[in-house]
Amino acid sequence: FVVPLDAETAAFFEARGVDTLPLPRPFGDHPATFGKSPRRDLLVYDLVLSLLQRQVRVVYFDMDVFWRHPILEYDDPGADLMVLGQAFDEVVNNGFFIAKPTVRCEVLF
């Protein structure tokens, strides 16, 4: 699925039969901080936390990543979080990660 950040992007993917998920709204006792970061690149972490809190395993990768094998073949059952990333110009670029719905991952995100 795709989490579009605007109506035009949502319409583009929905017209092609791709499932879209609306930006999650705060729920439970959690503060209404989703999407309040001044940096839009941090929205992904807000979304991941929201999904982890719903007990969903999250597999994230940049659009320019190509998988030669099924992605879950890279999953380590003993790891809560697997990440491949780099820092460039003071921005952390996590090109790939698998996060599991554990307390430790929720605290991190």
Solvent accessible surface area in square Angstrom, and as a share of the most:
residue,aa,sasa,rsa
1,F,147,0.61
2,V,39,0.23
3,V,30,0.17
4,P,17,0.11
5,L,80,0.40
6,D,76,0.40
7,A,85,0.66
8,E,146,0.66
9,T,46,0.27
10,A,19,0.15
11,A,57,0.44
12,F,97,0.41
13,F,56,0.23
14,E,96,0.43
15,A,84,0.65
16,R,147,0.54
17,G,68,0.66
18,V,54,0.31
19,D,109,0.56
20,T,36,0.21
21,L,62,0.31
22,P,99,0.62
23,L,46,0.23
24,P,16,0.10
25,R,165,0.60
26,P,60,0.38
27,F,69,0.29
28,G,71,0.69
29,D,149,0.77
30,H,87,0.39
31,P,95,0.60
32,A,70,0.54
33,T,79,0.46
34,F,37,0.15
35,G,33,0.32
36,K,147,0.62
37,S,35,0.23
38,P,137,0.86
39,R,99,0.36
40,R,162,0.59
41,D,70,0.36
42,L,58,0.29
43,L,28,0.14
44,V,35,0.20
45,Y,52,0.20
46,D,39,0.20
47,L,23,0.11
48,V,4,0.02
49,L,47,0.23
50,S,8,0.05
51,L,20,0.10
52,L,0,0.00
53,Q,36,0.16
54,R,110,0.40
55,Q,121,0.54
56,V,61,0.35
57,R,104,0.38
58,V,14,0.08
59,V,49,0.28
60,Y,62,0.24
61,F,79,0.33
62,D,36,0.19
63,M,193,0.86
64,D,127,0.66
65,V,48,0.28
66,F,172,0.71
67,W,64,0.22
68,R,200,0.73
69,H,99,0.44
70,P,91,0.57
71,I,35,0.18
72,L,81,0.40
73,E,116,0.52
74,Y,88,0.33
75,D,28,0.14
76,D,68,0.35
77,P,127,0.80
78,G,72,0.69
79,A,24,0.19
80,D,30,0.15
81,L,55,0.27
82,M,47,0.21
83,V,84,0.48
84,L,126,0.62
85,G,43,0.42
86,Q,113,0.50
87,A,79,0.61
88,F,156,0.65
89,D,116,0.60
90,E,171,0.77
91,V,62,0.36
92,V,92,0.53
93,N,61,0.31
94,N,27,0.14
95,G,17,0.16
96,F,20,0.08
97,F,3,0.01
98,I,0,0.00
99,A,0,0.00
100,K,28,0.12
101,P,38,0.24
102,T,44,0.25
103,V,116,0.67
104,R,178,0.65
105,C,2,0.01
106,E,47,0.21
107,V,121,0.70
108,L,118,0.59
109,F,47,0.20
